[in-house]
Amino acid sequence: METIFIFIPDGFAARYLLRTDIFETLKQSSVRIVILSPNADEEYFLQEFSGPQIIIERLGVDKSDRYFNKSKSQQLLKALRLHTLGGNIRTNEIQREAFLQDMRDRRPLLGQGVELALWSLSRSRLLRRGLVRLESRLFVPHLHRVLFKKYRPRLVITPSTGYWQLDSY
């Protein structure tokens, strides 16, 4: 039986992926659904989302946090990626400027380098793709290898395309 992973890190993802027609449509297909969530052992979660061909596995968010927090270079690459996506959305511009100001205040020379990197990345699709490739090669923790070996999913559904740290792992 083919398997689909659905990653549910928080309530927003549950609303978006499990409390909509997305989940209902998947349940009607002939696939095994494995829901990966830090809420997997909570009674309300089990009652609402259990069913035939549905497995709920606990996902250790703390492992992801520890891995991410131990690397300043990974944090910087992620910040560069996040602050060069999103086009001309005002909220993104405000967040980007706050991030740059914080960098300038804490480490002026690094702040100038980050500002140049953001300027370059925001204008070049090739550079953005290169950044994602670099990040993907340097930071691959395999935190969930056991689950992937156990179920061998054909598809993984996440609530974002890797913007959120947990989705990318």
N, C-alpha and C positions, 0 to 999 in steps of 0.2 A: 504494500500500500504506500502510495506517495505521501510525503509529509510536508506540511507548511508550518513554518515558525511564524508566530505573531508576537512581536516584542511590545510589551506594555509596561513602560517604566513608571507611568504616573496616571492620575485620573483623567487628564486631557486625552491621553492615548486610548484609554479605555472607552471614553465617550466617542472618540473619533473612529476607532477601529472595531470595538466590540459591541457598541450600542447603536449600530447602524446596519444598513442592508449589507455592508461588506461582510460582516461576520455571519449574518443569516444566509447569505448566498454561499459562502464557503462551507457552512454546516450542511447544506443540502447537496454538496458535491461528494464524491467518493474518495475524499482525502482524509488523512489523519491530521488534525490540527493540534499543534503544541503551542500553548500560550506560555510565554516566558515573562515572568513578572516578579518583582520583589514582594508583591501582595499575595503570592500563590498559596500561602498557608492561612490566609484570613478567611474566616467562615463566610462572610458575605460574598467574597470573590468566588469561592468554590461553589456556593449555592447558585449564584447568578450565571456562571459561565461553564459549569461542568455539563457533560453530556456525552452521548455516544461518539466515539472516534475523537474525543477531545481529551487531551492530557494537559495538566497544568503543572509547570515546573517552576520552582523558585530560582530566581536569578539573583546572584549576590552582587548588588550594586556597590558594596563596600570595596570589593576587589578592583573594580573599575576606577573608583575614586583614588584608592591608594596608588595604582599604577600611574594615573594621570598626574597626581600631585607630586610625585617624586621626580618629575622631569620638567625643568624650566624651559628647555628648548621645545619640548612638545607643546607646552602651554603657549609659547610665543607663536609657533607655527599655526596652532589652532586659532589663535586670536587674529593672525594675519588673514587666514582663510575666511573666518567669519566676518571680518570687517571689510572684505573686498567683494562680498556677495550682496545681493539685494537691491542693486540699482539705486535709484534716487528716492528711496523711501525715507521720509523725514526722520522717523525713529532710528533707522540705521545710521543716518548721518549724525544724529545727536550722540548715539552710543559710540560711534567711531571717534568723534571729537573728544568725548570724555576719556576714552581709552588713550588717545594720543596725548592729551593733557597730562594724564596720570604718568605716562611714560616719560614725557618731558620733565615733569617735576621730580620724579624719582631718579632717573638716569638720563640726563640731557643728551649725551652723545648717542646712546642707544635709541632714545626718542627720535632723534634726527634720522637715524637709519631706518627705524620702523616707519616713519612718515614717508620716506623715499620708497620703501618697499610697498607700502599701501598705495601710494600714487601709481607706481609701476604696475602692480598687480591689478588695480582697478581698471587699467587701460589695456590689459593684454590677456586674452583668453589663453594663449599659449603659456604664459607665466603662471596663471592660476592652475592650469592643468598640471604643470610641472610641480607646483607647490603641493597639490593633492597627491601626486605620485611620490614625492619625497616623504610626505607625512605617512603615506601607506607603507613605504618600505622601511622607514626607521622605527615606526611605532605599531607593531603588530603583536599584541600581548597573548593572543590565543587563550584568553580567559575562559572561554566557553567551549573549548575543544571537546571536552567529554560529551557535552550535549550534541554537538555536531556529529561526533562518531556514533553516538547511541542511536540517533534518529535519522541521520543523513537526509536533511531536508532538501527538497527541490526548489523551494522558494522561501525567502525570509522577508517578512513584511515589517517595516518599522514606521514610526510616526513622522520621521524626517529622513532626509537624504544624507544624514551624517552631520547635521549642524549640531546636534546634541551629542555630547561626549559618549553617552551610553549607546546611542545608535551606531556610532562608528565602530565600537568594539563588538 
